[in-house]
């Protein structure tokens, strides 16, 4: 049993050190996913903009708490080149995400995450997890946990 545990820990450590983690300075993995209305959100086509990719879920209190600040900041800076993409990780999919998006009046695109997508972003181990991507497509910030409104706005504003 002990030998198996050591092997598992070694394998996880190896995976964590072989480039599967997406951190500052790395190119953001691209994705192309549809919103509930069928609009395609293609990260590659957002190059030239500052993009915030936020992994979240409707059942997550810190995720729900940061959404009003995302809505406000997106409204203020969209015309200056800001894009926010909410990637919902709810197991029940659109049946729970759509009513939540409508109730919150989320003004930025929301798509459903997949295991493959979370893996390309280094494996999302906690939510919310937010990646900020500069105009060149490079990850400049990875934040695990809730982003406060002023900190989020400053982070975005500095890149615009």
C-alpha positions as semicolon CSV with decimal commas, in nm:
position;residue;x (nm);y (nm);z (nm)
1;X;0,000;0,000;0,000
2;X;0,276;0,243;0,095
3;X;0,463;0,173;-0,229
4;X;0,145;0,238;-0,433
5;X;0,089;0,568;-0,255
6;X;0,448;0,675;-0,321
7;X;0,407;0,583;-0,690
8;X;0,086;0,787;-0,714
9;X;0,246;1,087;-0,544
10;X;0,546;1,062;-0,778
11;X;0,319;1,044;-1,083
12;X;0,119;1,347;-0,972
13;X;0,440;1,538;-0,902
14;X;0,571;1,446;-1,247
15;X;0,250;1,565;-1,413
16;X;0,263;1,891;-1,219
17;X;0,619;1,960;-1,334
18;X;0,591;1,864;-1,702
19;X;0,411;2,167;-1,837
20;X;0,051;2,073;-1,770
21;X;0,016;2,363;-1,528
22;X;-0,087;2,692;-1,685
23;X;0,077;2,974;-1,496
24;X;0,202;3,325;-1,557
25;X;0,406;3,363;-1,871
26;X;0,263;3,065;-2,058
27;X;0,043;3,088;-2,365
28;X;-0,323;3,046;-2,283
29;X;-0,467;2,720;-2,415
30;X;-0,725;2,792;-2,681
31;X;-1,079;2,665;-2,677
32;X;-1,392;2,698;-2,883
33;X;-1,719;2,644;-2,693
34;X;-2,080;2,744;-2,742
35;X;-2,298;2,954;-2,518
36;X;-2,651;2,831;-2,447
37;X;-2,775;3,041;-2,740
38;X;-2,529;2,873;-2,977
39;X;-2,281;3,161;-3,008
40;X;-1,927;3,025;-3,038
41;X;-1,668;3,166;-2,800
42;X;-1,329;3,106;-2,962
43;X;-1,036;3,221;-2,749
44;X;-0,806;3,242;-3,054
45;X;-1,039;3,502;-3,208
46;X;-1,013;3,718;-2,894
47;X;-0,639;3,778;-2,944
48;X;-0,572;4,150;-2,927
49;X;-0,805;4,188;-2,629
50;X;-0,750;4,143;-2,258
51;X;-0,937;3,824;-2,173
52;X;-1,047;3,704;-1,833
53;X;-1,126;3,331;-1,819
54;X;-1,317;3,249;-1,502
55;X;-1,386;2,890;-1,397
56;X;-1,685;2,889;-1,161
57;X;-2,007;2,710;-1,061
58;X;-2,353;2,821;-0,954
59;X;-2,327;2,636;-0,621
60;X;-1,997;2,805;-0,522
61;X;-2,047;3,098;-0,277
62;X;-1,720;3,282;-0,364
63;X;-1,798;3,241;-0,735
64;X;-2,143;3,392;-0,689
65;X;-1,996;3,675;-0,479
66;X;-1,749;3,790;-0,745
67;X;-1,992;3,786;-1,038
68;X;-2,149;4,130;-0,969
69;X;-1,799;4,285;-0,984
70;X;-1,728;4,100;-1,309
71;X;-2,054;4,234;-1,454
72;X;-1,970;4,590;-1,347
73;X;-1,610;4,577;-1,473
74;X;-1,712;4,419;-1,804
75;X;-1,971;4,691;-1,859
76;X;-1,713;4,961;-1,788
77;X;-1,423;4,823;-1,995
78;X;-1,568;4,610;-2,277
79;X;-1,540;4,903;-2,518
80;X;-1,170;4,934;-2,425
81;X;-1,091;4,576;-2,522
82;X;-1,192;4,363;-2,222
83;X;-1,355;4,025;-2,268
84;X;-1,469;3,797;-1,987
85;X;-1,557;3,434;-2,047
86;X;-1,732;3,251;-1,766
87;X;-1,671;2,877;-1,779
88;X;-1,935;2,704;-1,568
89;X;-1,836;2,371;-1,418
90;X;-2,181;2,264;-1,297
91;X;-2,246;1,893;-1,345
92;X;-2,611;1,962;-1,428
93;X;-2,511;2,187;-1,718
94;X;-2,742;2,439;-1,879
95;X;-3,042;2,332;-1,670
96;X;-2,890;2,512;-1,368
97;X;-2,652;2,755;-1,541
98;X;-2,908;2,926;-1,768
99;X;-3,151;3,029;-1,492
100;X;-2,857;3,154;-1,285
101;X;-2,711;3,358;-1,574
102;X;-3,053;3,514;-1,639
103;X;-3,121;3,586;-1,271
104;X;-2,780;3,751;-1,227
105;X;-2,812;3,938;-1,560
106;X;-2,462;3,828;-1,657
107;X;-2,352;4,050;-1,945
108;X;-2,055;3,843;-2,058
109;X;-2,049;3,508;-2,239
110;X;-2,085;3,191;-2,036
111;X;-1,996;2,845;-2,166
112;X;-1,988;2,501;-2,008
113;X;-1,650;2,362;-1,914
114;X;-1,534;2,014;-2,002
115;X;-1,284;1,782;-1,834
116;X;-1,055;1,825;-2,136
117;X;-1,065;2,204;-2,102
118;X;-0,993;2,203;-1,730
119;X;-0,702;1,965;-1,796
120;X;-0,551;2,201;-2,054
121;X;-0,563;2,476;-1,794
122;X;-0,357;2,265;-1,556
123;X;-0,647;2,094;-1,383
124;X;-0,880;2,325;-1,198
125;X;-0,855;2,213;-0,836
126;X;-1,052;2,494;-0,674
127;X;-1,309;2,743;-0,788
128;X;-1,325;3,018;-0,863
129;X;-1,003;3,007;-1,062
130;X;-0,943;3,306;-1,286
131;X;-0,686;3,350;-1,561
132;X;-0,608;3,694;-1,702
133;X;-0,469;3,684;-2,053
134;X;-0,297;3,981;-2,217
135;X;-0,351;4,107;-2,571
136;X;-0,079;3,871;-2,700
137;X;-0,247;3,560;-2,558
138;X;-0,013;3,515;-2,261
139;X;-0,138;3,436;-1,912
140;X;-0,035;3,726;-1,691
141;X;-0,228;3,626;-1,381
142;X;-0,373;3,309;-1,232
143;X;-0,587;3,371;-0,928
144;X;-0,738;3,095;-0,719
145;X;-1,024;3,214;-0,500
146;X;-1,252;3,513;-0,508
147;X;-1,131;3,833;-0,669
148;X;-1,251;4,148;-0,495
149;X;-1,398;4,420;-0,713
150;X;-1,123;4,682;-0,667
151;X;-0,841;4,428;-0,712
152;X;-1,008;4,281;-1,021
153;X;-1,069;4,622;-1,177
154;X;-0,710;4,734;-1,113
155;X;-0,571;4,414;-1,264
156;X;-0,777;4,457;-1,579
157;X;-0,734;4,833;-1,607
158;X;-0,354;4,804;-1,589
159;X;-0,356;4,578;-1,897
160;X;-0,596;4,782;-2,110
